[in-house]
Amino acid sequence: MVSNVDGSIGAGLVGLDGLVIDQVSVKPDFDITVAGAEYATIIKNALKASQNFGLGRTSEIMISTEKASMIMMMVGHDYFATLALGLDGNLGRGRLELKKQIPKFEQALA
């Protein structure tokens, strides 16, 4: 997936407990393990808020910062996949490629 998206920094599969199941990185200094717990907390809060407001289950979250964008999509009920892109990254292609991987992740985790 990372090789199919221009500007990718890395990707990972993370549990809502913050533990990283697997990750791949293009940059040696990018480690999703460090961010896993923080992003898991954000996703748990988004899941709770969307349900409290009657909006249904959160399926995707994107966070953009000064240096990168993180696309996160739910994988089943207990995991999320994330793709990190540099500022020059192709967000549309990133979303598409990540979305294509979700059924594969769900099948592997079943």
N, C-alpha and C positions, 0 to 999 in steps of 0.2 A: 504494500500500500504506500509506504513512504517513498519508494522509488517512482511511483506513478504520479506524484503530486509535486509540481515545481515549488521550491521554497520550503519543503518539509524539513523540520528539525528532528522530530522523533514522534513515536507513537507508543501507546501502552494500553494494556488491559488491566483494570484496577477494580478491586472489590470495594463495596461501600464502607468496608471497615478500614479502607486506606491502604491495604496491602496490595502491592503490584504483583500480578500474576505473570505477566510477560511484558517486555519492552524492547524497542529497537531505537537506536539513535544514530543520526548522521553526524552529529557533533559530539566529540569526546566529553565535553563538559556538560552535556545535557543528560540529566538523570531524573526520570519521572518519579523515582522512589521518594525523593524529597518532597515533591509536590503532591504525591498521591493522597496523603492524609488530608491536606488542606483542601484539595479539590473535592474529595469525598464528602467533607463537611458541607461545602457549598452545594453539592448536588443533593445531599440529604435535606438541607434546608429548602431548596427549590422544590423537591418532591412534596415536602410537607405543605409548603405555601400554596402550591398549585392545587393540591387536594383540598386544603382548607377553603380556598376561594371557589371551589367547584369547577375548576378548569380542567380536571382530568389529570392524568399522570404526565409528568415532565418527560419528554423524550430526548431533548437536545438542549445544550447550553453552550454559548460561545462567550469567551472572555478575551478581550483585546487589551493589550498593554502597550507601553512605549516600544517594546522590543519584539513582541510576538503575539500571536493569537492562538488560543486553545479551543478546539472544537471537541465537545464531549457528548457522547450519545449513550443512552442506556442500553445495556445488554442484559436482557431478562430483568429480574427484579433486584438482583444483588450485585451487579457489576456495571461498569461503564468503560467504553473505549474512548481514548483521547488521541487527538492528532495535534501536534504543535507545529505551527507554521511561522516562519519569519515574516517580517513586514512585506516582503516581496512575494509571499506565498499565494497560491491560487486557492482562495477560500471556496469557490464554487466546486472546483474539482476535488478539493479536500473533503467537503461535505459528501459529495457523491461517492468517492472511494471509501470513506468511513462507513457510510450507510450500506454499501454493498457487502462489507465485512461482517455486519451485525448478525445476519443469519448463520454465518459460519462460526462465529464465536459462540452463539447460543447453542448450536449443535454440539460443539466441542465441550461445552460446559454441562450438557445434559447428562 
